[in-house]
Amino acid sequence: MRVALFATCVNDAVYPSTAIATVRLLERLGVQVDFPAAQTCCGQPQFNTGYRRDTEPLVRRMGRAFEGYDYVVTPSGSCAAMVRDNYPRIAAKGTDPRLTQVADSLVPRMYELTEFLVDVLKVTDVGAYFPHTVTYHPSCHGLRMLGLGDRPTQLLKAVRGLELIELPGAEECCGFGGTFAVKNADVSAAMGEDKVRNARSTGADVLCGADNSCLMHIDGVMRRQDAPQRALHLAEILASTEEEPWS
Amino acid sequence: MSGTFVGMPAFPKAAHEAVGNTTLRANLRHATHTIRDKRAKAVAELDDWALLREAGKQIKDHTLRHLDTYLVQLEETVTAAGGTVHWATDADEANRIVTHLVKETGECEVVKVKSMATQEIGLNEALEEAGIAAYETDLAELIVQLGHDRPSHILVPAIHRNRGEIRDIFTKEMGEWGRPAPEGLTDTPAELAEAARLHLREKFLRAKVGISGANFMVAETGTLVVVESEGNGRMCLTLPETLISVVGIEKIVPTWRDLEIFLQTLPRSSTAERMNPYTSMWTGTTDTDGPRAFHLVLIDNGRTDTLADEVGRQALRCIRCSACLNVCPVYERAGGHAYGSVYPGPIGAILSPQLRGTTSEIDASLPYASSLCGACYEVCPVAIDIPEVLVHLREKVADQGGPGHRLERAAIKAAGWILDHPGALAAGERVASRTRKLHPKKLPGPGAGQWTNSRDLPQMPAEPFRDWWKKNRT
């Protein structure tokens, strides 16, 4: 089984700890994972802002970077959804047959991390240890576009020492939305503040999610408020063990 | 506030005021969450909801594909049933036709059934200019009209008002238009409803002309359908001598039987009711009962252009249930007025820029008025993929250039080059990491400033992931 990590540009540049945690977690579960250095960005920000044609070189690059791997695993619901939902659309609207080849080839091999763990590796107890209270925010792309369902919470519930507290209004968007966060900053911030209010009401130490772009926004609001909580990616919780605890 | 949306500022500017209005935020939060939860329960009762949704989508798509055929069939069946069909290309033409029809009756006032189509074309304002008073008879539309206000929701146009505000509007305004509000009116729902009932009753009994829209038009029989829950519609549709219905051309269903789907999905989606309270259906005129004359004004007003767009045309499936408004986190915080159209919320964000084009500031900004969270698509009873259409329209807006988009395109091009050269990307990431101690907490300028006004920037890591990988795994 040849497995490639699609780290995503946000994790590569801003949250390497999430990508490192994903590597450690998969290796601990006996998966040999590779990081093809030709990968950069899936093109989601460009596509969602209306620059579809500018995503075409990135689609082709993704196709080249992950050629020959059985599975491509990414710790980002929205990037997985970008490939799965929008690559076929980019191919259909474009004129380059290579785009269709990439979409056809990559879509069935693209897995969001919790899908890969639960559906392919068929594990929910990954042997993690995380002695903290946690509340889970299901980001919209994972929730609605990928249909992750209870995979993330199944994984969290099996973590030793972890107490999972339900997040009120969990299914409401946090307000990040890519360029929405700056194009409609007032509404985005109001949504973020409501999300943080709900998170703080749980009293949990950590708000956990599976999409670091959303967490960047939520954590940004938390730090602005000097909140006692922090936002943390699910992969970092699952990678944490008694021997090598998250710090 | 005037009754029209002409000259609205761009969405972010209009939303800025709404976000800061705590009364409005509280009114909207309470109302949308209440309807949202009730709808979820009503839909969960049906184990064949997914099938109903798919059937509704397919009926609408089929009808739109053969719209030319069904429109001609409808004209034939309506005419055969004693009605007269008029065709209007745009709002002005529709308003001219309706004004002329009312004038022919010699009347100078009309009663109205709640209708999105007549609001879309600004009919009340056109009638007023011609010296004809149009009285809204739906409770919420009455509140909006008496308050010299604009609707902010498709189903509950006065959703931005609370009970106290409604009492004040009734007390102050009702006397100007007819029977005044009772002395000492309080803000209890029963008293407010009774005040509206008394005020409206004299209008129903006096009016000789009724104006409506329609939720559906059945091509095979020429039947029009209005779905409402107060009984005011039934009054307007049956008491006057002349009935004029103004309907968008996309409201057709081919057969009577198709209604079986929508009369299940529409009430549950919009008011969370299992069955709609007042469903009025009429076919032309009947000799011994109801209006003596029936006119159907079919409006295009941008619908044919919308139909020509392969991705955007799905917006024409809309049955105006407003479920998408009630679940939308952006609508909840920005309010309906910020959308600058009688069609607010997610459906408005894809409908208005298609019906009106994207040349105005507000229409060009609407496709961006969404975080693309997908809650709207999830609840839509005719499966309109609103996020897909929003992104499609963003491309149109970006392509036409305009303020901000030229700069944005240049930035996207530059980023595109870097992202297609991993070596350059890695170099940039390293610079960002090495200078991380120097990054300020707040940044000026568009983009970064918009972020740091309300959020801290993330702390940059000591090194990018690709460098860690190189050191530790290769």
Interface residues (C-beta under 8 A of the other chain):
Chain A: A7 C9 N11 D12 A13 V14 Y15 P16 S17 A19 I20 V23 F35 A37 A38 Q39 T40 C41 Q46 F47 N48 T49 G50 Y51 R52 D54 P57 L58 R61 R89 C140 H141 R144 M145 E171 E172 C173 G175 F176 G177 G178 T179 F180 A181 V182 K183 N184 A185 D186 V187 S188 A189 A190 M191 G192 E193 M216 H217 D219 G220 V221 R223 R224
Chain B: F11 P12 A15 H16 V19 G20 R25 P329 V330 R333 A334 P367 Y368 A369 S370 S371 L372 C373 G374 A375 Y377 E378 E388 V391 L393 R394 E395 K396 V397 A398 D399 E408 R409 I412 K413 A415 G416 L419 D420 P422 L425 E429 A432 P446 G447 A448 Q450 W451 N453 S454 R455 D456 L457 P458 M460 P461 E463 P464 F465 R466 W468 W469 R473
